[in-house]
Amino acid sequence: MSSQTLTTVLFLAVVAVTVGVTIWASRQTKGAADYYAGGRNFSGFQNGLAISGDYMSAASFLGISGAIALYGYDGFLYSIGFLVAWLVALLLVAELLRNSGRYTMADQLAYRMRQRPVRTAAATSTVVVSIFYLLAQMVGAGSLVALLLGVESAALKNLTIVGVGLLMIFYVTVGGMKGTTWVQIVKAVLLMAGTVIITILVLAQFNFHLSDLLGAAVDNSGKGQAFLEPGLKYGIDLTAKIDFISLALALVLGTAGLPHILIRFYTTPTSRAARKSVLWAIGLIGSFYLMTLALGFGAAALLDTGEDSAVVASAGNLASPLLAEAVGGGEGTTGGAVLLALISAVAFATILAVVAGLTLTSASSVAHDLYANVWKKGTASERQEVRVAKIAAFIIGGIAIILAIPAQTLNIAFLVALAFAVAASANLPSLIYNLFWRRFNTRGATWSIYGGLVSCVLLVIFSPVVSGSETALLPGSDFALFPLSNPGIISIPLGFLFGFLGTVTSKEPEAEAAYDELEVRSLTGAGAETAVIH
């Protein structure tokens, strides 16, 4: 069996398994609680696997290993940022949000504030963050399938992105949260198993001596000792150093504002199960990011990372699949073909699981927050709400497909960092203020969300990401007025500042009065499933 045939068979097997799981889950989905929160009956271990599946995206598996392969130490900083970020989410937001919400992030904010403005703002932010993240996953899918199936035509790459988009719409509309969660559990198991296999094979090439691996990476990279030192990507000049600080802030603070991660805590029956799922997730996620070191430096040691190489041409996104082929015996060997196909199928499963989670989150927010509570003012039936969520999934999936096609030249870890910046700027300030500041009110929440969101998106539009460089979205244009690639260092403080100014310039006694009740709910989880909105 040829490499391409084997890959195609494995791809189709992964798709068949996930489609089967989704159809099975659809038969278990009876109402809104099943569709949005999986019926709240996933155990701590199951939800821990699903959280890991949601968090360890294609950006981690493909983008981070690629960044390490190209930039060494500076690429590894992505891993550190993603891992440390999880602790911020755990300690500041996750359990408190789970206890005081119902289906979406906006439930927690709207509990003691005016429904319509807060839910509208939260839903808008959720959709924008999800679309940024979706772009990264779709770009990864295009790169993967193009490599494996020998697709060089731009039209066929675009068709791949459309195909992934249609699959994710299917998962969300048919399976809901139950289907999406089981797809994420299957994906987490596959991803961990595949990563362990490749890590062991890479280390075996160097007799399990990490220093030999790093030495070979230095020699093969062509960059000398600088490959293992800070500054190869972010230490070139002052702007690059500030850009790194901005990136670090976005990564560390962004996770606590990512809606598709936070709603995973609504799927457990109790706070204890939520805490247990966090422990499982930390163990799995921590192990995975340690292994990205072996993948990234292994790719630098064993692959061609020169200017004309496939690794550089894909912005690093193909480092892991090509490494799998190399440690399996190289191009043209049976072992190389099997491992390349296996790792690529795992990466494809990763993409499918994460895009499903993202689409479900944004569609749920549109249906539950905008349709049911803003437009219908709480009068919509559960059946109507779920139907609107399915329609929203089609629309959001379509937007993601259209935007992903011109974004294929960008590194997907970098695209995810932008999503983190938007989440940290728009969502995190309002969540932190609402949980810990009694005086925080409706104007503060809306100013915080819109202020952080608009400032972040505007800075991205006028940054080198969109124009002014060869790898920009619009390489032929140049309106890059803002010098940093990641806007977090400016937009995150602005989000907190707008929230503060909005609060101190208005008074809302009913919001203050409801704070004690929200605090009890957030600490104990009492009544979380039947939240009464003030």
KOLSEDREN-200322 format. One record per residue (C-alpha): x, y, z. Coordinates in Angstrom, 1 decimal, always signed. Each point is the difference from the previous one (the first is absolute). Layout:
BEGIN
@east: X; north: Y; up: Z
...
//
This chain:
BEGIN
@east: +0.0; north: +0.0; up: +0.0
@east: +1.4; north: +3.4; up: -1.0
@east: +0.5; north: +2.8; up: +2.6
@east: -2.8; north: +2.0; up: -1.5
@east: -2.4; north: -2.9; up: -0.1
@east: +0.9; north: -0.9; up: +3.6
@east: -0.5; north: +3.6; up: +1.1
@east: -3.3; north: +0.2; up: -1.8
@east: -1.3; north: -3.2; up: +1.7
@east: +1.1; north: +1.2; up: +3.5
@east: -1.6; north: +3.4; up: -0.6
@east: -3.3; north: -1.6; up: -1.1
@east: +0.2; north: -2.4; up: +3.0
@east: +0.4; north: +3.0; up: +2.4
@east: -2.9; north: +1.8; up: -1.6
@east: -2.2; north: -3.1; up: +0.0
@east: +0.7; north: -0.6; up: +3.8
@east: -0.8; north: +3.7; up: +0.8
@east: -3.1; north: +0.0; up: -2.2
@east: -1.2; north: -3.2; up: +1.7
@east: +0.6; north: +1.4; up: +3.4
@east: -1.9; north: +3.2; up: -0.9
@east: -3.1; north: -2.0; up: -1.4
@east: +0.0; north: -2.1; up: +3.2
@east: +0.1; north: +3.1; up: +2.2
@east: -2.8; north: +1.6; up: -2.0
@east: -2.3; north: -2.7; up: +1.2
@east: +0.8; north: +0.8; up: +3.6
@east: -0.6; north: +3.8; up: -0.4
@east: -3.5; north: +0.8; up: +1.2
@east: -0.1; north: +3.7; up: +1.0
@east: +2.0; north: +3.2; up: +0.4
@east: +2.0; north: -1.3; up: +3.0
@east: +1.1; north: -3.0; up: -2.1
@east: +0.8; north: +2.2; up: -3.0
@east: +1.9; north: +2.7; up: +1.9
@east: +1.5; north: -1.9; up: +3.0
@east: -0.1; north: -3.7; up: -1.0
@east: -2.7; north: -0.6; up: +2.7
@east: +2.6; north: +0.8; up: +2.7
@east: +0.8; north: -3.6; up: +0.4
@east: +3.7; north: -0.4; up: -1.0
@east: +2.3; north: -1.3; up: +2.7
@east: +3.1; north: +1.9; up: +1.1
@east: +2.3; north: -2.3; up: -2.0
@east: -2.2; north: +0.3; up: -3.1
@east: -0.2; north: +3.7; up: +0.2
@east: +3.8; north: +0.3; up: +0.7
@east: +0.6; north: -1.9; up: -3.2
@east: -2.4; north: +2.2; up: -1.9
@east: +1.6; north: +3.2; up: +1.4
@east: +3.3; north: -1.3; up: -1.1
@east: -1.4; north: -0.8; up: -3.4
@east: -1.4; north: +3.6; up: -0.3
@east: +3.2; north: +1.6; up: +1.3
@east: +2.6; north: -2.0; up: -1.9
@east: -0.9; north: +1.4; up: -3.3
@east: +1.6; north: -0.3; up: -3.4
@east: +1.9; north: +3.2; up: +0.9
@east: +1.7; north: -1.9; up: +2.8
@east: +0.7; north: -3.2; up: -1.9
@east: +1.0; north: +1.6; up: -3.3
@east: +0.7; north: +3.7; up: +0.7
@east: +2.1; north: -0.2; up: +3.2
@east: +2.2; north: -2.9; up: -1.2
@east: +0.5; north: +1.9; up: -3.2
@east: +0.9; north: +3.2; up: +1.8
@east: +2.5; north: -1.9; up: +2.1
@east: +1.5; north: -1.6; up: -3.1
@east: +0.5; north: +3.4; up: -1.6
@east: +0.8; north: +2.2; up: +2.9
@east: +1.2; north: -2.3; up: +2.8
@east: -0.2; north: +1.6; up: +3.4
@east: -2.4; north: +2.8; up: -1.1
@east: -2.3; north: -2.6; up: -1.5
@east: +0.0; north: -1.9; up: +3.3
@east: -1.4; north: +3.1; up: +1.7
@east: -3.3; north: -0.7; up: -1.6
@east: -0.2; north: -3.3; up: +1.9
@east: +0.8; north: +1.8; up: +3.3
@east: -2.7; north: +2.6; up: -0.7
@east: -2.7; north: -2.6; up: -0.8
@east: +0.8; north: -2.1; up: +3.1
@east: +0.3; north: +2.9; up: +2.5
@east: -3.2; north: +1.4; up: -1.3
@east: -1.9; north: -3.1; up: +1.1
@east: +0.9; north: +0.8; up: +3.7
@east: -1.4; north: +3.5; up: -0.3
@east: -3.2; north: -1.4; up: -1.4
@east: -0.2; north: -2.6; up: +2.8
@east: +0.8; north: +2.4; up: +2.9
@east: -2.0; north: +3.1; up: -1.0
@east: -2.9; north: -1.0; up: -2.2
@east: -0.9; north: -3.6; up: -0.8
@east: -1.7; north: -1.4; up: +3.0
@east: -1.6; north: +3.3; up: +1.1
@east: -1.4; north: +0.4; up: -3.5
@east: -1.3; north: -3.6; up: -0.1
@east: -1.8; north: +0.5; up: +3.3
@east: -1.7; north: +3.3; up: -0.9
@east: -0.9; north: -0.6; up: -3.6
@east: -2.3; north: -2.3; up: -2.0
@east: +0.9; north: -0.4; up: -3.6
@east: +2.1; north: +2.9; up: -1.2
@east: +2.5; north: +2.5; up: +1.3
@east: -2.7; north: +2.7; up: -0.1
@east: -2.2; north: -1.8; up: +2.5
@east: +2.5; north: +0.9; up: +2.7
@east: +0.2; north: +3.7; up: -1.0
@east: -3.8; north: +0.4; up: -0.5
@east: -0.7; north: -1.5; up: +3.4
@east: +0.2; north: +3.3; up: +1.8
@east: -0.2; north: +2.5; up: -2.9
@east: -2.4; north: +1.1; up: -2.8
@east: -0.5; north: -2.9; up: -2.4
@east: -0.1; north: +1.5; up: -3.4
@east: +3.1; north: +2.2; up: -0.2
@east: +2.2; north: -2.5; up: +1.9
@east: -1.1; north: -3.1; up: -2.0
@east: +0.4; north: +1.9; up: -3.3
@east: +3.5; north: +1.0; up: +0.9
@east: +1.0; north: -3.4; up: +1.2
@east: -1.4; north: -1.8; up: -3.0
@east: +1.7; north: +2.4; up: -2.4
@east: +3.4; north: -0.6; up: +1.7
@east: -0.6; north: -3.8; up: +0.1
@east: -0.6; north: -0.1; up: -3.8
@east: +3.0; north: +2.1; up: -0.8
@east: +2.4; north: -2.0; up: +2.2
@east: -1.4; north: -3.3; up: -1.4
@east: +0.5; north: +1.2; up: -3.6
@east: +3.6; north: +1.0; up: +0.6
@east: +0.7; north: -3.5; up: +1.5
@east: -2.0; north: -1.7; up: -2.7
@east: +2.3; north: +1.6; up: -2.6
@east: +3.0; north: -1.7; up: +1.5
@east: -1.5; north: -3.4; up: +0.0
@east: -1.3; north: +0.3; up: -3.6
@east: +3.5; north: +1.2; up: -1.2
@east: +1.5; north: -3.0; up: +1.7
@east: -2.4; north: -2.3; up: -1.8
@east: +0.8; north: +1.5; up: -3.4
@east: +3.8; north: -0.4; up: +0.6
@east: -0.4; north: -3.6; up: +1.2
@east: -2.1; north: -1.4; up: -2.8
@east: +2.0; north: +1.9; up: -2.6
@east: +3.2; north: -1.8; up: +1.2
@east: -1.5; north: -3.4; up: +0.4
@east: -2.1; north: -0.3; up: -3.1
@east: +2.6; north: +1.8; up: -2.2
@east: -2.3; north: +2.9; up: -0.6
@east: +1.7; north: +2.9; up: -1.6
@east: -2.9; north: +1.8; up: -1.6
@east: -1.3; north: +3.0; up: +2.0
@east: -3.6; north: -1.0; up: -1.0
@east: +0.4; north: -3.5; up: +1.6
@east: +1.5; north: +1.5; up: +3.2
@east: -3.0; north: +2.3; up: +0.2
@east: -2.3; north: -3.0; up: -0.5
@east: +1.7; north: -1.7; up: +2.9
@east: -0.9; north: +3.0; up: +2.2
@east: -3.6; north: +0.0; up: -1.2
@east: -0.1; north: -3.8; up: +0.8
@east: +1.2; north: +0.5; up: +3.6
@east: -2.5; north: +2.8; up: +0.4
@east: -2.9; north: -2.1; up: -1.1
@east: +1.1; north: -2.9; up: +2.3
@east: +0.2; north: +2.3; up: +3.1
@east: -3.5; north: +1.4; up: -0.9
@east: -1.2; north: -3.6; up: -0.1
@east: +1.4; north: -0.8; up: +3.5
@east: -1.5; north: +3.0; up: +1.6
@east: -3.5; north: -0.1; up: -1.6
@east: -0.4; north: -3.8; up: +0.4
@east: +1.9; north: -0.9; up: +3.2
@east: -0.1; north: +3.2; up: +2.1
@east: +2.2; north: +0.0; up: +3.2
@east: -0.3; north: -3.7; up: +0.5
@east: +1.3; north: -0.8; up: -3.5
@east: +2.7; north: +2.7; up: +0.2
@east: +1.2; north: -1.2; up: +3.4
@east: +0.3; north: -3.6; up: -1.1
@east: +1.8; north: +1.0; up: -3.2
@east: +2.4; north: +2.0; up: +2.2
@east: +0.6; north: -3.0; up: +2.3
@east: +0.8; north: -2.2; up: -3.0
@east: +2.3; north: +2.6; up: -1.3
@east: +1.8; north: +0.5; up: +3.3
@east: +0.8; north: -3.7; up: +0.3
@east: +1.2; north: -0.1; up: -3.6
@east: +2.1; north: +3.1; up: +0.3
@east: +1.7; north: -1.1; up: +3.3
@east: +0.8; north: -3.4; up: -1.5
@east: +1.4; north: +1.4; up: -3.2
@east: +2.1; north: +2.6; up: +1.8
@east: +1.4; north: -2.6; up: +2.4
@east: +1.0; north: -2.3; up: -2.9
@east: +1.8; north: +2.7; up: -2.0
@east: +1.7; north: +1.4; up: +3.2
@east: +1.4; north: -3.5; up: +0.8
@east: +1.2; north: -0.5; up: -3.6
@east: +1.6; north: +3.4; up: -0.1
@east: +1.8; north: -0.6; up: +3.3
@east: +1.0; north: -3.5; up: -1.1
@east: +1.9; north: +1.6; up: -3.0
@east: +2.3; north: +1.7; up: +2.6
@east: +0.1; north: -2.9; up: +2.5
@east: -2.3; north: +1.9; up: +2.3
@east: +2.6; north: +2.7; up: +0.6
@east: -1.7; north: +3.3; up: +0.0
@east: +3.3; north: +1.9; up: -0.3
@east: +0.8; north: -1.9; up: -3.2
@east: -3.3; north: +0.9; up: -1.4
@east: +0.5; north: +3.7; up: +0.8
@east: +3.5; north: -0.1; up: -1.4
@east: -1.2; north: -1.6; up: -3.3
@east: -2.8; north: +2.7; up: -0.2
@east: +2.6; north: +2.7; up: +0.4
@east: +2.3; north: -1.4; up: -2.7
@east: -2.8; north: -0.7; up: -2.5
@east: -1.9; north: +3.3; up: +0.5
@east: +2.8; north: +2.1; up: -1.5
@east: -0.5; north: +2.6; up: +2.7
@east: +2.7; north: -1.2; up: +2.4
@east: -0.2; north: +0.4; up: +3.8
@east: -2.6; north: +2.8; up: -0.5
@east: -2.5; north: -2.7; up: -0.7
@east: -0.1; north: -0.9; up: +3.7
@east: +0.1; north: +3.5; up: +1.3
@east: -2.7; north: +2.7; up: +0.2
@east: -0.1; north: +2.6; up: -2.8
@east: -0.1; north: -1.9; up: -3.2
@east: -3.6; north: +1.2; up: -0.8
@east: -0.8; north: +2.4; up: +2.8
@east: +3.3; north: +1.6; up: +0.8
@east: +0.9; north: +1.6; up: -3.3
@east: -0.8; north: +3.5; up: +1.1
@east: -2.1; north: +1.9; up: +2.6
@east: -3.2; north: -0.4; up: -2.0
@east: +0.5; north: -3.8; up: -0.1
@east: +0.7; north: -0.1; up: +3.8
@east: -3.2; north: +2.0; up: +0.7
@east: -1.9; north: -2.3; up: -2.4
@east: +1.1; north: -3.0; up: +2.0
@east: -1.2; north: +1.5; up: +3.3
@east: -3.3; north: +0.7; up: -1.7
@east: -0.2; north: -3.6; up: -1.3
@east: +0.8; north: -1.3; up: +3.5
@east: -2.8; north: +2.1; up: +1.6
@east: -2.5; north: -1.2; up: -2.6
@east: +0.9; north: -3.7; up: +0.5
@east: +0.1; north: +0.1; up: +3.8
@east: -3.2; north: +2.0; up: +0.4
@east: -1.9; north: -1.1; up: -3.1
@east: -1.0; north: -3.5; up: +1.1
@east: -2.0; north: +1.3; up: +2.9
@east: -2.2; north: +1.9; up: -2.6
@east: -0.3; north: -2.7; up: -2.6
@east: -3.8; north: -0.9; up: -0.1
@east: +0.5; north: -3.4; up: -1.6
@east: +2.2; north: -1.1; up: +2.9
@east: -2.1; north: +1.6; up: +2.8
@east: -3.3; north: -1.6; up: -1.1
@east: +1.5; north: -3.5; up: +0.4
@east: -0.4; north: +0.5; up: +3.7
@east: -3.8; north: +0.0; up: -0.4
@east: +0.0; north: -3.6; up: -1.1
@east: +0.9; north: -1.5; up: +3.4
@east: -2.7; north: -0.8; up: +2.6
@east: +1.8; north: +1.4; up: +3.0
@east: +2.7; north: +2.4; up: +1.1
@east: +2.0; north: -2.9; up: +1.2
@east: -0.1; north: -1.6; up: -3.5
@east: +1.0; north: +3.3; up: -1.5
@east: +3.1; north: +0.2; up: +2.3
@east: +0.8; north: -3.7; up: -0.9
@east: -0.2; north: +0.8; up: -3.7
@east: +2.4; north: +2.9; up: +0.5
@east: +2.6; north: -2.3; up: +1.7
@east: -0.3; north: -2.5; up: -2.9
@east: +0.3; north: +2.8; up: -2.5
@east: +3.1; north: +1.5; up: +1.6
@east: +1.8; north: -3.4; up: +0.0
@east: -0.9; north: -0.7; up: -3.6
@east: +0.7; north: +3.6; up: -1.3
@east: +3.3; north: +0.3; up: +2.0
@east: +1.3; north: -3.4; up: -1.4
@east: -1.0; north: +1.0; up: -3.5
@east: +1.8; north: +3.4; up: +0.0
@east: +3.1; north: -1.7; up: +1.4
@east: -0.1; north: -2.4; up: -3.0
@east: -0.2; north: +3.0; up: -2.5
@east: +3.6; north: +0.7; up: +1.0
@east: +1.0; north: -3.4; up: -1.4
@east: -2.1; north: +0.6; up: -3.1
@east: +1.3; north: +3.5; up: -0.7
@east: +3.7; north: -0.6; up: +0.7
@east: -0.3; north: -3.4; up: -1.6
@east: -1.3; north: +1.6; up: -3.2
@east: +2.9; north: +2.5; up: +0.2
@east: +2.5; north: -2.8; up: +0.3
@east: -1.3; north: -2.4; up: -2.5
@east: -1.8; north: +2.1; up: -2.7
@east: +1.1; north: +2.5; up: -2.6
@east: -1.0; north: +3.4; up: +1.4
@east: +1.8; north: +2.1; up: -2.6
@east: -1.6; north: +2.9; up: -1.9
@east: -1.4; north: -2.2; up: -2.8
@east: -1.2; north: -2.9; up: +2.2
@east: -3.6; north: -1.2; up: +0.5
@east: +0.2; north: +0.9; up: +3.7
@east: +0.7; north: +3.6; up: -0.8
@east: -2.4; north: +0.2; up: -2.9
@east: -2.8; north: -1.2; up: +2.4
@east: +1.0; north: +2.6; up: +2.7
@east: +1.1; north: -3.0; up: +2.1
@east: -3.5; north: -1.6; up: -0.1
@east: +1.3; north: -3.2; up: -1.6
@east: +2.9; north: -0.7; up: +2.4
@east: -1.8; north: -2.7; up: +2.0
@east: -1.3; north: -2.1; up: -2.9
@east: +3.3; north: +0.2; up: -1.9
@east: +1.8; north: -1.0; up: +3.3
@east: -2.2; north: -3.0; up: +0.4
@east: +0.9; north: -1.1; up: -3.6
@east: +3.7; north: +0.5; up: +0.7
@east: +0.1; north: -2.0; up: +3.3
@east: -2.1; north: -2.7; up: -1.6
@east: +2.7; north: -0.7; up: -2.6
@east: -0.2; north: +3.0; up: -2.4
@east: -1.7; north: +0.8; up: -3.2
@east: -1.0; north: -3.0; up: -2.1
@east: +0.2; north: -2.6; up: +2.9
@east: -2.9; north: -1.9; up: +1.3
@east: +0.7; north: +1.2; up: +3.6
@east: +0.3; north: +3.6; up: -1.1
@east: -3.3; north: -0.2; up: -1.9
@east: -1.9; north: -1.7; up: +2.9
@east: +1.2; north: +2.6; up: +2.6
@east: -0.5; north: +2.9; up: -2.3
@east: -3.6; north: -1.2; up: -0.7
@east: -0.6; north: -0.7; up: +3.7
@east: +1.2; north: +3.4; up: +1.3
@east: -1.8; north: +1.8; up: -2.7
@east: -3.2; north: -1.8; up: +0.7
@east: +0.4; north: +0.9; up: +3.7
@east: +0.7; north: +3.6; up: -0.9
@east: -3.1; north: +0.0; up: -2.2
@east: -2.1; north: -1.5; up: +2.9
@east: +1.4; north: +2.8; up: +2.2
@east: -1.2; north: +2.6; up: -2.5
@east: -3.4; north: -1.5; up: -0.3
@east: -0.5; north: -0.2; up: +3.8
@east: +1.1; north: +3.5; up: +0.7
@east: -2.0; north: +1.7; up: -2.8
@east: -3.1; north: -1.9; up: +1.2
@east: +0.5; north: +1.4; up: +3.5
@east: +0.6; north: +3.5; up: -1.2
@east: -3.0; north: +0.0; up: -2.4
@east: -2.3; north: -1.4; up: +2.7
@east: +1.2; north: +2.7; up: +2.5
@east: -0.7; north: +2.9; up: -2.3
@east: -3.3; north: -1.5; up: -1.3
@east: -1.2; north: -0.6; up: +3.5
@east: +0.8; north: +3.5; up: +1.0
@east: -1.9; north: +1.4; up: -3.0
@east: -3.1; north: -2.2; up: +0.8
@east: +0.0; north: +0.1; up: +3.8
@east: +1.2; north: +3.6; up: +0.5
@east: -1.1; north: +1.9; up: -3.0
@east: -3.1; north: -1.8; up: -1.2
@east: -1.5; north: -1.4; up: +3.2
@east: +0.9; north: +2.7; up: +2.5
@east: +0.4; north: +3.2; up: -2.1
@east: -2.4; north: -0.3; up: -3.0
@east: -2.6; north: -2.3; up: +1.6
@east: +0.5; north: +1.3; up: +3.6
@east: -0.1; north: -3.5; up: +1.5
@east: -3.2; north: -1.1; up: -1.8
@east: +1.6; north: -2.4; up: -2.5
@east: -0.5; north: -3.7; up: +0.5
@east: +2.9; north: -2.4; up: +0.3
@east: -0.8; north: -1.5; up: -3.4
@east: +0.1; north: +3.5; up: -1.7
@east: +3.3; north: +0.8; up: +1.8
@east: +1.7; north: -3.2; up: -1.2
@east: -1.3; north: +0.5; up: -3.6
@east: +1.5; north: +3.5; up: +0.0
@east: +3.3; north: -1.3; up: +1.3
@east: +0.2; north: -2.4; up: -2.9
@east: -0.8; north: +2.8; up: -2.5
@east: +2.7; north: +2.1; up: +1.6
@east: +2.5; north: -2.9; up: -0.3
@east: -0.5; north: +0.1; up: -3.8
@east: +0.6; north: +3.8; up: -0.2
@east: +3.0; north: +0.0; up: +2.3
@east: +1.5; north: -3.0; up: -1.9
@east: -0.5; north: +1.8; up: -3.3
@east: +1.8; north: +3.2; up: +1.3
@east: +2.9; north: -2.1; up: +1.3
@east: +0.4; north: -1.8; up: -3.4
@east: +0.0; north: +3.3; up: -1.9
@east: +2.6; north: +1.6; up: +2.3
@east: +2.3; north: -3.0; up: +0.2
@east: +0.6; north: -0.2; up: -3.7
@east: +2.2; north: +3.2; up: -0.2
@east: +1.6; north: -0.7; up: +3.4
@east: +1.9; north: -3.1; up: -1.1
@east: +3.5; north: +1.6; up: +0.0
@east: -0.1; north: +0.7; up: +3.7
@east: +1.4; north: -2.2; up: +2.8
@east: -2.9; north: -1.5; up: +1.9
@east: +1.5; north: +0.4; up: +3.4
@east: +0.3; north: +3.6; up: -0.8
@east: -3.7; north: +0.2; up: -1.0
@east: -1.0; north: -1.6; up: +3.2
@east: +2.1; north: +2.6; up: +2.0
@east: -2.2; north: +2.7; up: -1.7
@east: -3.1; north: -1.9; up: +1.2
@east: +1.5; north: +0.0; up: +3.5
@east: +0.6; north: +3.7; up: -0.2
@east: -3.6; north: +0.7; up: -0.8
@east: -1.2; north: -2.3; up: +2.8
@east: +2.3; north: +1.6; up: +2.5
@east: -1.0; north: +3.5; up: -1.0
@east: -3.8; north: -0.4; up: -0.4
@east: -1.1; north: -2.8; up: +2.3
@east: +2.5; north: -0.3; up: +2.9
@east: -0.4; north: +3.5; up: +1.5
@east: -3.8; north: -0.2; up: +0.2
@east: +0.2; north: -3.6; up: +1.5
@east: +2.6; north: +1.0; up: +2.6
@east: -1.8; north: +3.3; up: +1.0
@east: -3.4; north: -1.8; up: +0.2
@east: +1.4; north: -2.7; up: +2.3
@east: +2.1; north: +2.2; up: +2.3
@east: -1.3; north: +3.6; up: -0.1
@east: -3.3; north: +0.7; up: +1.7
@east: -0.6; north: +3.3; up: -1.7
@east: +0.5; north: -1.3; up: -3.6
@east: -3.2; north: +0.6; up: -2.0
@east: -1.5; north: -0.2; up: -3.5
@east: +1.7; north: +3.0; up: -1.5
@east: +3.4; north: -1.2; up: +1.3
@east: -0.6; north: -3.5; up: -1.5
@east: -1.1; north: +1.4; up: -3.5
@east: +2.8; north: +2.6; up: -0.1
@east: +2.5; north: -2.7; up: +1.1
@east: -1.0; north: -2.5; up: -2.7
@east: -0.5; north: +2.4; up: -2.9
@east: +3.0; north: +2.2; up: +1.0
@east: +2.3; north: -3.0; up: +0.2
@east: -1.4; north: -1.7; up: -3.1
@east: +0.0; north: +3.1; up: -2.3
@east: +3.4; north: +1.2; up: +1.1
@east: +1.5; north: -3.5; up: -0.5
@east: -1.6; north: -0.6; up: -3.5
@east: +0.9; north: +3.5; up: -1.2
@east: +3.7; north: -0.4; up: +1.1
@east: +0.1; north: -3.4; up: -1.8
@east: -1.5; north: +1.6; up: -3.2
@east: +2.7; north: +2.7; up: +0.0
@east: +2.8; north: -2.4; up: +1.0
@east: +2.6; north: -1.9; up: -2.1
@east: -2.2; north: -3.1; up: +0.2
@east: -2.5; north: +1.5; up: -2.6
@east: +2.3; north: +2.1; up: -2.2
@east: +3.6; north: +1.3; up: -0.5
@east: +1.9; north: -3.4; up: -0.1
@east: +0.4; north: -3.0; up: -2.3
@east: -1.9; north: -2.3; up: +2.4
@east: -2.9; north: +2.4; up: +0.7
@east: -3.6; north: -0.7; up: -1.0
@east: +0.3; north: +2.8; up: -2.6
@east: +3.6; north: -0.1; up: -1.1
@east: -0.5; north: +2.5; up: -2.8
@east: -1.3; north: +2.7; up: +2.4
@east: +1.7; north: +2.0; up: +2.7
@east: -2.2; north: +1.8; up: +2.6
@east: +1.8; north: -1.5; up: +3.1
@east: -0.1; north: +3.1; up: +2.3
@east: +0.4; north: -2.2; up: +3.2
@east: +3.5; north: -1.6; up: +0.2
@east: -0.8; north: -3.1; up: +2.1
@east: -1.3; north: -3.3; up: -1.3
@east: -1.9; north: -0.7; up: +3.2
@east: -2.0; north: +2.8; up: +1.5
@east: -0.4; north: -1.4; up: +3.5
@east: +2.3; north: +2.4; up: +1.8
@east: -2.2; north: +2.9; up: -1.0
@east: -3.5; north: -1.5; up: -0.3
@east: -0.1; north: -2.1; up: +3.2
@east: +0.7; north: +3.0; up: +2.3
@east: -2.5; north: +2.0; up: -2.1
@east: -2.7; north: -2.7; up: +0.7
@east: +0.6; north: +0.4; up: +3.8
@east: +0.1; north: +3.8; up: -0.3
@east: -3.3; north: +0.2; up: -1.9
@east: -1.7; north: -2.3; up: +2.5
@east: +1.2; north: +2.1; up: +2.9
@east: -1.0; north: +3.3; up: -1.7
@east: -3.4; north: -1.4; up: -1.0
@east: -0.7; north: -1.1; up: +3.6
@east: +1.1; north: +3.2; up: +1.9
@east: -1.9; north: +2.2; up: -2.4
@east: -3.4; north: -1.7; up: +0.8
@east: -1.9; north: -1.4; up: +2.9
@east: -2.1; north: -3.2; up: +0.1
@east: -1.1; north: -0.9; up: +3.5
@east: -1.7; north: -3.2; up: -1.1
@east: +3.2; north: -1.3; up: -1.4
@east: +1.8; north: +0.6; up: +3.3
@east: -2.9; north: -1.5; up: +1.9
@east: +0.2; north: -3.2; up: -1.9
@east: +3.8; north: -0.4; up: +0.5
@east: -0.2; north: -1.9; up: +3.3
@east: -2.4; north: -2.6; up: -1.6
@east: +2.3; north: -0.3; up: -3.0
@east: +3.0; north: -0.5; up: +2.3
@east: -1.7; north: -2.8; up: +1.9
@east: -1.1; north: -1.7; up: -3.2
@east: +3.5; north: +0.3; up: -1.5
@east: +1.7; north: -1.5; up: +3.1
@east: -2.6; north: -2.8; up: +0.6
@east: -1.7; north: -0.7; up: -3.4
@east: -3.4; north: +0.2; up: +1.7
@east: -2.7; north: +0.3; up: -2.6
@east: +2.4; north: +0.3; up: -3.0
@east: -2.2; north: -2.2; up: -2.2
@east: -3.1; north: +2.1; up: +0.6
@east: +1.5; north: +3.5; up: +0.0
@east: -2.5; north: +2.7; up: +0.8
@east: +0.9; north: +3.2; up: -1.9
@east: -0.5; north: +3.3; up: +1.7
//
